[in-house]
Amino acid sequence: MNWALVGPITGEETIATGGGIRELKRLRDRYGGRTWRKKKGFARVRFSPSGRIMEAELHWYEAQGVGKVELKLKSLL
């Protein structure tokens, strides 16, 4: 399923930090960074090729100097 963000992510919330992130070693090896956070938020997404737009819950990892990586669509609202 291909999708793209349409507009900003709202309601950002940190759901895990540091050692609470199971993928911490992999994230540091792949992207660098020191202070990782797993976050969630809500945004409108467009699906291709249909062009349908829906509200969705997203999860991602974020570190200072690295930014948002590995956005995952968790559920449609």
Protein Blocks (a to p, Z undefined) as FASTA:
>chain_A
ZZddedjdehiacfbecjllmklmmmmmmngpjbdcdddddddddddfklpacddddddd
ddehklpehiacfbdZZ
